[in-house]
Amino acid sequence: MGWCIDQGHSMCYDPMQVTLYSSYDSIINQLYPDEDWDKVNYLLNHKHPSASVMDIQNAIWYFIDIPFVIG
């Protein structure tokens, strides 16, 4: 499963080319600065069993205040 920090674009292409980053990699905060990456990591490692995919995605968007990613 992959998660997205980009709220500004829809993923309607099949197949879609994406760039994957680990939220544990030090480069993530250089590319997409945000003080809440630790909260995202906690969320992903402690998902509630009843949480839907969109619940988790919306929580990521809540913590990562990047309205859209250009590039």
N, CA, C and O atoms as a Maestro MAE file, in Angstrom:
{
 s_m_m2io_version
 :::
 2.0.0
}

f_m_ct {
 s_m_title
 :::
 protein
 m_atom[284] {
  # First column is atom index #
  i_m_mmod_type
  r_m_x_coord
  r_m_y_coord
  r_m_z_coord
  i_m_residue_number
  s_m_chain_name
  s_m_pdb_residue_name
  s_m_pdb_atom_name
  i_m_atomic_number
  :::
  1 25 0.859 -1.176 0.000 1 A "MET " " N  " 7
  2 3 0.000 0.000 0.000 1 A "MET " " CA " 6
  3 2 0.894 1.224 0.000 1 A "MET " " C  " 6
  4 15 1.899 1.269 0.709 1 A "MET " " O  " 8
  5 25 0.531 2.203 -0.786 2 A "GLY " " N  " 7
  6 3 1.241 3.461 -0.811 2 A "GLY " " CA " 6
  7 2 0.316 4.586 -0.386 2 A "GLY " " C  " 6
  8 15 -0.905 4.481 -0.508 2 A "GLY " " O  " 8
  9 25 0.903 5.657 0.111 3 A "TRP " " N  " 7
  10 3 0.128 6.802 0.580 3 A "TRP " " CA " 6
  11 2 0.625 8.037 -0.122 3 A "TRP " " C  " 6
  12 15 1.757 8.069 -0.605 3 A "TRP " " O  " 8
  13 25 -0.205 9.052 -0.184 4 A "CYS " " N  " 7
  14 3 0.102 10.249 -0.946 4 A "CYS " " CA " 6
  15 2 0.045 11.490 -0.055 4 A "CYS " " C  " 6
  16 15 -0.827 11.605 0.806 4 A "CYS " " O  " 8
  17 25 0.989 12.423 -0.270 5 A "ILE " " N  " 7
  18 3 0.937 13.694 0.453 5 A "ILE " " CA " 6
  19 2 0.393 14.800 -0.440 5 A "ILE " " C  " 6
  20 15 0.217 15.929 0.018 5 A "ILE " " O  " 8
  21 25 0.130 14.502 -1.683 6 A "ASP " " N  " 7
  22 3 -0.295 15.490 -2.670 6 A "ASP " " CA " 6
  23 2 -1.814 15.504 -2.794 6 A "ASP " " C  " 6
  24 15 -2.403 14.624 -3.423 6 A "ASP " " O  " 8
  25 25 -2.444 16.512 -2.188 7 A "GLN " " N  " 7
  26 3 -3.903 16.634 -2.272 7 A "GLN " " CA " 6
  27 2 -4.356 17.319 -3.550 7 A "GLN " " C  " 6
  28 15 -5.537 17.274 -3.894 7 A "GLN " " O  " 8
  29 25 -3.445 17.942 -4.243 8 A "GLY " " N  " 7
  30 3 -3.811 18.793 -5.369 8 A "GLY " " CA " 6
  31 2 -4.009 18.098 -6.696 8 A "GLY " " C  " 6
  32 15 -4.429 18.738 -7.660 8 A "GLY " " O  " 8
  33 25 -3.722 16.811 -6.782 9 A "HIS " " N  " 7
  34 3 -3.853 16.098 -8.046 9 A "HIS " " CA " 6
  35 2 -4.573 14.773 -7.816 9 A "HIS " " C  " 6
  36 15 -4.384 14.122 -6.788 9 A "HIS " " O  " 8
  37 25 -5.387 14.388 -8.769 10 A "SER " " N  " 7
  38 3 -6.032 13.077 -8.665 10 A "SER " " CA " 6
  39 2 -5.196 12.051 -9.417 10 A "SER " " C  " 6
  40 15 -4.448 12.395 -10.333 10 A "SER " " O  " 8
  41 25 -5.326 10.820 -9.031 11 A "MET " " N  " 7
  42 3 -4.565 9.736 -9.658 11 A "MET " " CA " 6
  43 2 -5.525 8.919 -10.506 11 A "MET " " C  " 6
  44 15 -6.060 7.905 -10.058 11 A "MET " " O  " 8
  45 25 -5.736 9.369 -11.725 12 A "CYS " " N  " 7
  46 3 -6.686 8.686 -12.588 12 A "CYS " " CA " 6
  47 2 -6.019 8.054 -13.792 12 A "CYS " " C  " 6
  48 15 -6.704 7.590 -14.704 12 A "CYS " " O  " 8
  49 25 -4.716 8.027 -13.812 13 A "TYR " " N  " 7
  50 3 -3.998 7.441 -14.933 13 A "TYR " " CA " 6
  51 2 -3.613 6.009 -14.606 13 A "TYR " " C  " 6
  52 15 -3.247 5.699 -13.473 13 A "TYR " " O  " 8
  53 25 -3.694 5.155 -15.584 14 A "ASP " " N  " 7
  54 3 -3.328 3.763 -15.372 14 A "ASP " " CA " 6
  55 2 -2.467 3.312 -16.523 14 A "ASP " " C  " 6
  56 15 -2.988 3.227 -17.635 14 A "ASP " " O  " 8
  57 25 -1.228 3.022 -16.360 15 A "PRO " " N  " 7
  58 3 -0.463 3.123 -15.112 15 A "PRO " " CA " 6
  59 2 -0.012 4.558 -14.873 15 A "PRO " " C  " 6
  60 15 0.023 5.381 -15.787 15 A "PRO " " O  " 8
  61 25 0.326 4.829 -13.637 16 A "MET " " N  " 7
  62 3 0.788 6.164 -13.259 16 A "MET " " CA " 6
  63 2 2.215 6.080 -12.761 16 A "MET " " C  " 6
  64 15 2.553 5.220 -11.947 16 A "MET " " O  " 8
  65 25 3.041 6.968 -13.251 17 A "GLN " " N  " 7
  66 3 4.434 7.003 -12.811 17 A "GLN " " CA " 6
  67 2 4.534 7.885 -11.575 17 A "GLN " " C  " 6
  68 15 4.085 9.031 -11.590 17 A "GLN " " O  " 8
  69 25 5.116 7.359 -10.515 18 A "VAL " " N  " 7
  70 3 5.256 8.092 -9.264 18 A "VAL " " CA " 6
  71 2 6.679 7.958 -8.752 18 A "VAL " " C  " 6
  72 15 7.423 7.076 -9.181 18 A "VAL " " O  " 8
  73 25 7.045 8.823 -7.848 19 A "THR " " N  " 7
  74 3 8.325 8.714 -7.149 19 A "THR " " CA " 6
  75 2 8.015 8.344 -5.706 19 A "THR " " C  " 6
  76 15 7.236 9.025 -5.040 19 A "THR " " O  " 8
  77 25 8.614 7.284 -5.231 20 A "LEU " " N  " 7
  78 3 8.365 6.819 -3.875 20 A "LEU " " CA " 6
  79 2 9.459 7.307 -2.932 20 A "LEU " " C  " 6
  80 15 10.640 7.300 -3.278 20 A "LEU " " O  " 8
  81 25 9.053 7.729 -1.747 21 A "TYR " " N  " 7
  82 3 9.972 8.149 -0.705 21 A "TYR " " CA " 6
  83 2 9.580 7.457 0.588 21 A "TYR " " C  " 6
  84 15 8.400 7.224 0.848 21 A "TYR " " O  " 8
  85 25 10.567 7.137 1.386 22 A "SER " " N  " 7
  86 3 10.312 6.623 2.722 22 A "SER " " CA " 6
  87 2 10.165 7.803 3.674 22 A "SER " " C  " 6
  88 15 10.961 8.742 3.636 22 A "SER " " O  " 8
  89 25 9.156 7.751 4.518 23 A "SER " " N  " 7
  90 3 8.987 8.825 5.490 23 A "SER " " CA " 6
  91 2 10.050 8.768 6.575 23 A "SER " " C  " 6
  92 15 10.147 9.684 7.391 23 A "SER " " O  " 8
  93 25 10.845 7.710 6.596 24 A "TYR " " N  " 7
  94 3 11.973 7.606 7.526 24 A "TYR " " CA " 6
  95 2 13.269 8.159 6.930 24 A "TYR " " C  " 6
  96 15 14.228 8.405 7.662 24 A "TYR " " O  " 8
  97 25 13.306 8.357 5.615 25 A "ASP " " N  " 7
  98 3 14.508 8.843 4.949 25 A "ASP " " CA " 6
  99 2 14.714 10.324 5.277 25 A "ASP " " C  " 6
  100 15 13.762 11.103 5.248 25 A "ASP " " O  " 8
  101 25 15.939 10.709 5.586 26 A "SER " " N  " 7
  102 3 16.224 12.092 5.973 26 A "SER " " CA " 6
  103 2 15.922 13.079 4.844 26 A "SER " " C  " 6
  104 15 15.689 14.258 5.111 26 A "SER " " O  " 8
  105 25 15.921 12.626 3.603 27 A "ILE " " N  " 7
  106 3 15.671 13.536 2.482 27 A "ILE " " CA " 6
  107 2 14.219 14.006 2.429 27 A "ILE " " C  " 6
  108 15 13.934 15.046 1.835 27 A "ILE " " O  " 8
  109 25 13.304 13.267 3.035 28 A "ILE " " N  " 7
  110 3 11.888 13.625 2.951 28 A "ILE " " CA " 6
  111 2 11.631 15.009 3.530 28 A "ILE " " C  " 6
  112 15 10.843 15.776 2.975 28 A "ILE " " O  " 8
  113 25 12.285 15.333 4.635 29 A "ASN " " N  " 7
  114 3 12.062 16.643 5.257 29 A "ASN " " CA " 6
  115 2 12.764 17.760 4.489 29 A "ASN " " C  " 6
  116 15 12.392 18.927 4.615 29 A "ASN " " O  " 8
  117 25 13.763 17.415 3.707 30 A "GLN " " N  " 7
  118 3 14.394 18.415 2.851 30 A "GLN " " CA " 6
  119 2 13.504 18.721 1.649 30 A "GLN " " C  " 6
  120 15 13.358 19.876 1.249 30 A "GLN " " O  " 8
  121 25 12.911 17.668 1.078 31 A "LEU " " N  " 7
  122 3 12.050 17.840 -0.094 31 A "LEU " " CA " 6
  123 2 10.681 18.402 0.268 31 A "LEU " " C  " 6
  124 15 10.147 19.265 -0.430 31 A "LEU " " O  " 8
  125 25 10.126 17.907 1.358 32 A "TYR " " N  " 7
  126 3 8.774 18.285 1.793 32 A "TYR " " CA " 6
  127 2 8.815 18.608 3.286 32 A "TYR " " C  " 6
  128 15 8.402 17.791 4.109 32 A "TYR " " O  " 8
  129 25 9.313 19.797 3.636 33 A "PRO " " N  " 7
  130 3 9.478 20.139 5.053 33 A "PRO " " CA " 6
  131 2 8.149 20.160 5.810 33 A "PRO " " C  " 6
  132 15 7.187 20.805 5.395 33 A "PRO " " O  " 8
  133 25 8.125 19.456 6.898 34 A "ASP " " N  " 7
  134 3 6.970 19.446 7.782 34 A "ASP " " CA " 6
  135 2 7.418 18.864 9.110 34 A "ASP " " C  " 6
  136 15 8.188 17.905 9.143 34 A "ASP " " O  " 8
  137 25 6.944 19.433 10.193 35 A "GLU " " N  " 7
  138 3 7.373 18.975 11.519 35 A "GLU " " CA " 6
  139 2 6.612 17.739 12.001 35 A "GLU " " C  " 6
  140 15 6.902 17.222 13.080 35 A "GLU " " O  " 8
  141 25 5.662 17.267 11.233 36 A "ASP " " N  " 7
  142 3 4.810 16.161 11.688 36 A "ASP " " CA " 6
  143 2 5.095 14.811 11.035 36 A "ASP " " C  " 6
  144 15 4.248 13.920 11.099 36 A "ASP " " O  " 8
  145 25 6.249 14.633 10.413 37 A "TRP " " N  " 7
  146 3 6.554 13.328 9.817 37 A "TRP " " CA " 6
  147 2 6.555 12.225 10.865 37 A "TRP " " C  " 6
  148 15 6.186 11.089 10.567 37 A "TRP " " O  " 8
  149 25 6.967 12.546 12.092 38 A "ASP " " N  " 7
  150 3 6.949 11.532 13.149 38 A "ASP " " CA " 6
  151 2 5.518 11.076 13.446 38 A "ASP " " C  " 6
  152 15 5.294 9.909 13.764 38 A "ASP " " O  " 8
  153 25 4.561 11.984 13.344 39 A "LYS " " N  " 7
  154 3 3.157 11.620 13.561 39 A "LYS " " CA " 6
  155 2 2.644 10.729 12.436 39 A "LYS " " C  " 6
  156 15 1.885 9.790 12.677 39 A "LYS " " O  " 8
  157 25 3.056 11.022 11.220 40 A "VAL " " N  " 7
  158 3 2.676 10.171 10.086 40 A "VAL " " CA " 6
  159 2 3.254 8.772 10.275 40 A "VAL " " C  " 6
  160 15 2.561 7.779 10.054 40 A "VAL " " O  " 8
  161 25 4.509 8.689 10.680 41 A "ASN " " N  " 7
  162 3 5.122 7.379 10.923 41 A "ASN " " CA " 6
  163 2 4.387 6.620 12.011 41 A "ASN " " C  " 6
  164 15 4.153 5.418 11.879 41 A "ASN " " O  " 8
  165 25 4.023 7.300 13.078 42 A "TYR " " N  " 7
  166 3 3.274 6.651 14.147 42 A "TYR " " CA " 6
  167 2 1.931 6.148 13.617 42 A "TYR " " C  " 6
  168 15 1.540 5.009 13.873 42 A "TYR " " O  " 8
  169 25 1.238 6.998 12.883 43 A "LEU " " N  " 7
  170 3 -0.051 6.633 12.308 43 A "LEU " " CA " 6
  171 2 0.060 5.376 11.443 43 A "LEU " " C  " 6
  172 15 -0.751 4.459 11.569 43 A "LEU " " O  " 8
  173 25 1.053 5.338 10.577 44 A "LEU " " N  " 7
  174 3 1.207 4.203 9.668 44 A "LEU " " CA " 6
  175 2 1.606 2.925 10.391 44 A "LEU " " C  " 6
  176 15 1.288 1.825 9.940 44 A "LEU " " O  " 8
  177 25 2.298 3.070 11.505 45 A "ASN " " N  " 7
  178 3 2.730 1.889 12.254 45 A "ASN " " CA " 6
  179 2 1.738 1.445 13.317 45 A "ASN " " C  " 6
  180 15 1.919 0.391 13.926 45 A "ASN " " O  " 8
  181 25 0.689 2.233 13.551 46 A "HIS " " N  " 7
  182 3 -0.305 1.903 14.574 46 A "HIS " " CA " 6
  183 2 -1.721 2.129 14.052 46 A "HIS " " C  " 6
  184 15 -2.565 2.690 14.751 46 A "HIS " " O  " 8
  185 25 -1.976 1.689 12.818 47 A "LYS " " N  " 7
  186 3 -3.294 1.886 12.215 47 A "LYS " " CA " 6
  187 2 -4.356 1.147 13.012 47 A "LYS " " C  " 6
  188 15 -4.181 -0.019 13.369 47 A "LYS " " O  " 8
  189 25 -5.448 1.827 13.286 48 A "HIS " " N  " 7
  190 3 -6.573 1.200 13.981 48 A "HIS " " CA " 6
  191 2 -7.222 0.192 13.034 48 A "HIS " " C  " 6
  192 15 -7.407 0.493 11.854 48 A "HIS " " O  " 8
  193 25 -7.573 -1.004 13.530 49 A "PRO " " N  " 7
  194 3 -8.145 -2.033 12.648 49 A "PRO " " CA " 6
  195 2 -9.414 -1.595 11.917 49 A "PRO " " C  " 6
  196 15 -9.692 -2.091 10.825 49 A "PRO " " O  " 8
  197 25 -10.171 -0.694 12.486 50 A "SER " " N  " 7
  198 3 -11.410 -0.275 11.826 50 A "SER " " CA " 6
  199 2 -11.221 0.940 10.911 50 A "SER " " C  " 6
  200 15 -12.180 1.397 10.287 50 A "SER " " O  " 8
  201 25 -10.001 1.463 10.827 51 A "ALA " " N  " 7
  202 3 -9.744 2.633 9.983 51 A "ALA " " CA " 6
  203 2 -9.779 2.231 8.515 51 A "ALA " " C  " 6
  204 15 -9.173 1.238 8.114 51 A "ALA " " O  " 8
  205 25 -10.491 3.013 7.727 52 A "SER " " N  " 7
  206 3 -10.531 2.765 6.284 52 A "SER " " CA " 6
  207 2 -9.282 3.359 5.631 52 A "SER " " C  " 6
  208 15 -8.544 4.125 6.250 52 A "SER " " O  " 8
  209 25 -9.067 2.995 4.384 53 A "VAL " " N  " 7
  210 3 -7.955 3.558 3.623 53 A "VAL " " CA " 6
  211 2 -8.076 5.082 3.576 53 A "VAL " " C  " 6
  212 15 -7.079 5.784 3.740 53 A "VAL " " O  " 8
  213 25 -9.276 5.594 3.357 54 A "MET " " N  " 7
  214 3 -9.459 7.049 3.296 54 A "MET " " CA " 6
  215 2 -9.300 7.711 4.659 54 A "MET " " C  " 6
  216 15 -8.880 8.866 4.733 54 A "MET " " O  " 8
  217 25 -9.630 7.001 5.743 55 A "ASP " " N  " 7
  218 3 -9.375 7.545 7.084 55 A "ASP " " CA " 6
  219 2 -7.885 7.805 7.266 55 A "ASP " " C  " 6
  220 15 -7.482 8.861 7.753 55 A "ASP " " O  " 8
  221 25 -7.084 6.838 6.873 56 A "ILE " " N  " 7
  222 3 -5.636 6.957 7.022 56 A "ILE " " CA " 6
  223 2 -5.092 8.033 6.086 56 A "ILE " " C  " 6
  224 15 -4.267 8.852 6.491 56 A "ILE " " O  " 8
  225 25 -5.557 8.031 4.829 57 A "GLN " " N  " 7
  226 3 -5.096 9.038 3.876 57 A "GLN " " CA " 6
  227 2 -5.456 10.441 4.353 57 A "GLN " " C  " 6
  228 15 -4.628 11.349 4.279 57 A "GLN " " O  " 8
  229 25 -6.671 10.627 4.840 58 A "ASN " " N  " 7
  230 3 -7.085 11.940 5.343 58 A "ASN " " CA " 6
  231 2 -6.266 12.363 6.559 58 A "ASN " " C  " 6
  232 15 -5.969 13.547 6.720 58 A "ASN " " O  " 8
  233 25 -5.901 11.421 7.408 59 A "ALA " " N  " 7
  234 3 -5.062 11.745 8.564 59 A "ALA " " CA " 6
  235 2 -3.678 12.182 8.115 59 A "ALA " " C  " 6
  236 15 -3.106 13.104 8.696 59 A "ALA " " O  " 8
  237 25 -3.132 11.540 7.096 60 A "ILE " " N  " 7
  238 3 -1.831 11.948 6.556 60 A "ILE " " CA " 6
  239 2 -1.931 13.371 6.029 60 A "ILE " " C  " 6
  240 15 -1.065 14.199 6.310 60 A "ILE " " O  " 8
  241 25 -2.982 13.661 5.267 61 A "TRP " " N  " 7
  242 3 -3.158 15.017 4.739 61 A "TRP " " CA " 6
  243 2 -3.358 16.022 5.861 61 A "TRP " " C  " 6
  244 15 -2.935 17.172 5.741 61 A "TRP " " O  " 8
  245 25 -3.991 15.612 6.938 62 A "TYR " " N  " 7
  246 3 -4.183 16.503 8.087 62 A "TYR " " CA " 6
  247 2 -2.836 16.905 8.688 62 A "TYR " " C  " 6
  248 15 -2.601 18.078 8.980 62 A "TYR " " O  " 8
  249 25 -1.953 15.916 8.871 63 A "PHE " " N  " 7
  250 3 -0.663 16.192 9.502 63 A "PHE " " CA " 6
  251 2 0.328 16.847 8.564 63 A "PHE " " C  " 6
  252 15 1.090 17.716 8.988 63 A "PHE " " O  " 8
  253 25 0.337 16.462 7.321 64 A "ILE " " N  " 7
  254 3 1.284 17.024 6.366 64 A "ILE " " CA " 6
  255 2 0.594 18.166 5.644 64 A "ILE " " C  " 6
  256 15 -0.283 17.954 4.806 64 A "ILE " " O  " 8
  257 25 1.001 19.369 5.981 65 A "ASP " " N  " 7
  258 3 0.313 20.583 5.519 65 A "ASP " " CA " 6
  259 2 0.813 21.047 4.152 65 A "ASP " " C  " 6
  260 15 1.120 22.224 3.966 65 A "ASP " " O  " 8
  261 25 0.892 20.139 3.217 66 A "ILE " " N  " 7
  262 3 1.335 20.478 1.881 66 A "ILE " " CA " 6
  263 2 0.106 20.422 0.980 66 A "ILE " " C  " 6
  264 15 -0.369 19.329 0.674 66 A "ILE " " O  " 8
  265 25 -0.425 21.568 0.545 67 A "PRO " " N  " 7
  266 3 -1.660 21.544 -0.221 67 A "PRO " " CA " 6
  267 2 -1.518 20.837 -1.562 67 A "PRO " " C  " 6
  268 15 -2.453 20.170 -2.005 67 A "PRO " " O  " 8
  269 25 -0.373 20.970 -2.214 68 A "PHE " " N  " 7
  270 3 -0.112 20.219 -3.434 68 A "PHE " " CA " 6
  271 2 1.381 20.239 -3.700 68 A "PHE " " C  " 6
  272 15 2.103 21.119 -3.232 68 A "PHE " " O  " 8
  273 25 1.827 19.256 -4.459 69 A "VAL " " N  " 7
  274 3 3.240 19.105 -4.754 69 A "VAL " " CA " 6
  275 2 3.429 19.430 -6.231 69 A "VAL " " C  " 6
  276 15 2.709 18.908 -7.082 69 A "VAL " " O  " 8
  277 25 4.376 20.275 -6.529 70 A "ILE " " N  " 7
  278 3 4.660 20.636 -7.912 70 A "ILE " " CA " 6
  279 2 5.897 19.862 -8.355 70 A "ILE " " C  " 6
  280 15 6.916 19.840 -7.664 70 A "ILE " " O  " 8
  281 25 5.788 19.234 -9.511 71 A "GLY " " N  " 7
  282 3 6.960 18.548 -10.032 71 A "GLY " " CA " 6
  283 2 6.728 17.174 -10.480 71 A "GLY " " C  " 6
  284 15 7.658 16.509 -10.937 71 A "GLY " " O  " 8
  :::
 }
 m_bond[283] {
  # First column is bond index #
  i_m_from
  i_m_to
  i_m_order
  :::
  1 1 2 1
  2 2 3 1
  3 3 4 2
  4 3 5 1
  5 5 6 1
  6 6 7 1
  7 7 8 2
  8 7 9 1
  9 9 10 1
  10 10 11 1
  11 11 12 2
  12 11 13 1
  13 13 14 1
  14 14 15 1
  15 15 16 2
  16 15 17 1
  17 17 18 1
  18 18 19 1
  19 19 20 2
  20 19 21 1
  21 21 22 1
  22 22 23 1
  23 23 24 2
  24 23 25 1
  25 25 26 1
  26 26 27 1
  27 27 28 2
  28 27 29 1
  29 29 30 1
  30 30 31 1
  31 31 32 2
  32 31 33 1
  33 33 34 1
  34 34 35 1
  35 35 36 2
  36 35 37 1
  37 37 38 1
  38 38 39 1
  39 39 40 2
  40 39 41 1
  41 41 42 1
  42 42 43 1
  43 43 44 2
  44 43 45 1
  45 45 46 1
  46 46 47 1
  47 47 48 2
  48 47 49 1
  49 49 50 1
  50 50 51 1
  51 51 52 2
  52 51 53 1
  53 53 54 1
  54 54 55 1
  55 55 56 2
  56 55 57 1
  57 57 58 1
  58 58 59 1
  59 59 60 2
  60 59 61 1
  61 61 62 1
  62 62 63 1
  63 63 64 2
  64 63 65 1
  65 65 66 1
  66 66 67 1
  67 67 68 2
  68 67 69 1
  69 69 70 1
  70 70 71 1
  71 71 72 2
  72 71 73 1
  73 73 74 1
  74 74 75 1
  75 75 76 2
  76 75 77 1
  77 77 78 1
  78 78 79 1
  79 79 80 2
  80 79 81 1
  81 81 82 1
  82 82 83 1
  83 83 84 2
  84 83 85 1
  85 85 86 1
  86 86 87 1
  87 87 88 2
  88 87 89 1
  89 89 90 1
  90 90 91 1
  91 91 92 2
  92 91 93 1
  93 93 94 1
  94 94 95 1
  95 95 96 2
  96 95 97 1
  97 97 98 1
  98 98 99 1
  99 99 100 2
  100 99 101 1
  101 101 102 1
  102 102 103 1
  103 103 104 2
  104 103 105 1
  105 105 106 1
  106 106 107 1
  107 107 108 2
  108 107 109 1
  109 109 110 1
  110 110 111 1
  111 111 112 2
  112 111 113 1
  113 113 114 1
  114 114 115 1
  115 115 116 2
  116 115 117 1
  117 117 118 1
  118 118 119 1
  119 119 120 2
  120 119 121 1
  121 121 122 1
  122 122 123 1
  123 123 124 2
  124 123 125 1
  125 125 126 1
  126 126 127 1
  127 127 128 2
  128 127 129 1
  129 129 130 1
  130 130 131 1
  131 131 132 2
  132 131 133 1
  133 133 134 1
  134 134 135 1
  135 135 136 2
  136 135 137 1
  137 137 138 1
  138 138 139 1
  139 139 140 2
  140 139 141 1
  141 141 142 1
  142 142 143 1
  143 143 144 2
  144 143 145 1
  145 145 146 1
  146 146 147 1
  147 147 148 2
  148 147 149 1
  149 149 150 1
  150 150 151 1
  151 151 152 2
  152 151 153 1
  153 153 154 1
  154 154 155 1
  155 155 156 2
  156 155 157 1
  157 157 158 1
  158 158 159 1
  159 159 160 2
  160 159 161 1
  161 161 162 1
  162 162 163 1
  163 163 164 2
  164 163 165 1
  165 165 166 1
  166 166 167 1
  167 167 168 2
  168 167 169 1
  169 169 170 1
  170 170 171 1
  171 171 172 2
  172 171 173 1
  173 173 174 1
  174 174 175 1
  175 175 176 2
  176 175 177 1
  177 177 178 1
  178 178 179 1
  179 179 180 2
  180 179 181 1
  181 181 182 1
  182 182 183 1
  183 183 184 2
  184 183 185 1
  185 185 186 1
  186 186 187 1
  187 187 188 2
  188 187 189 1
  189 189 190 1
  190 190 191 1
  191 191 192 2
  192 191 193 1
  193 193 194 1
  194 194 195 1
  195 195 196 2
  196 195 197 1
  197 197 198 1
  198 198 199 1
  199 199 200 2
  200 199 201 1
  201 201 202 1
  202 202 203 1
  203 203 204 2
  204 203 205 1
  205 205 206 1
  206 206 207 1
  207 207 208 2
  208 207 209 1
  209 209 210 1
  210 210 211 1
  211 211 212 2
  212 211 213 1
  213 213 214 1
  214 214 215 1
  215 215 216 2
  216 215 217 1
  217 217 218 1
  218 218 219 1
  219 219 220 2
  220 219 221 1
  221 221 222 1
  222 222 223 1
  223 223 224 2
  224 223 225 1
  225 225 226 1
  226 226 227 1
  227 227 228 2
  228 227 229 1
  229 229 230 1
  230 230 231 1
  231 231 232 2
  232 231 233 1
  233 233 234 1
  234 234 235 1
  235 235 236 2
  236 235 237 1
  237 237 238 1
  238 238 239 1
  239 239 240 2
  240 239 241 1
  241 241 242 1
  242 242 243 1
  243 243 244 2
  244 243 245 1
  245 245 246 1
  246 246 247 1
  247 247 248 2
  248 247 249 1
  249 249 250 1
  250 250 251 1
  251 251 252 2
  252 251 253 1
  253 253 254 1
  254 254 255 1
  255 255 256 2
  256 255 257 1
  257 257 258 1
  258 258 259 1
  259 259 260 2
  260 259 261 1
  261 261 262 1
  262 262 263 1
  263 263 264 2
  264 263 265 1
  265 265 266 1
  266 266 267 1
  267 267 268 2
  268 267 269 1
  269 269 270 1
  270 270 271 1
  271 271 272 2
  272 271 273 1
  273 273 274 1
  274 274 275 1
  275 275 276 2
  276 275 277 1
  277 277 278 1
  278 278 279 1
  279 279 280 2
  280 279 281 1
  281 281 282 1
  282 282 283 1
  283 283 284 2
  :::
 }
}
